Amino acid sequence: MTRIWNRVLAALSSEEKGQGTVEYFLVILAATALAIIALRWLQQGSGGSMLGNLFGRVIDWVLGRF
């Protein structure tokens, strides 16, 4: 009986080992998709000037620190 119990526990623990990796992969995939959507939206129409202004302000801020 102990041998069967050990096999069940080993099978359960091995199935859960990859679960965290899959969850992290899905979160990274979703974040990447949202970033791509946001960049495309910012590059279209009036969003393009917003993106350029944002990068310009960041570069000016960084250069002002040195």
C-alpha positions, 0 to 999 in steps of 0.5 A: 500500500505504501508503494502505491501511495508513493507513486501517486504522490510522485505523479501528483508532484511531477504534474504540478512542477510545470504548472508555475512555468505555464502560468508565468508563460501565459502572463508574459504572453498576455503582457506582450500582447498588451504592449504590442496593442498599446504601441500600435495604438500610439503609432497610429494617428494622434497617438504617434505624436504622443509616443514621440513626445513621451520618448522626447520627455524621457530622453530630456529628463535623462539628459538633464540628470547628467 
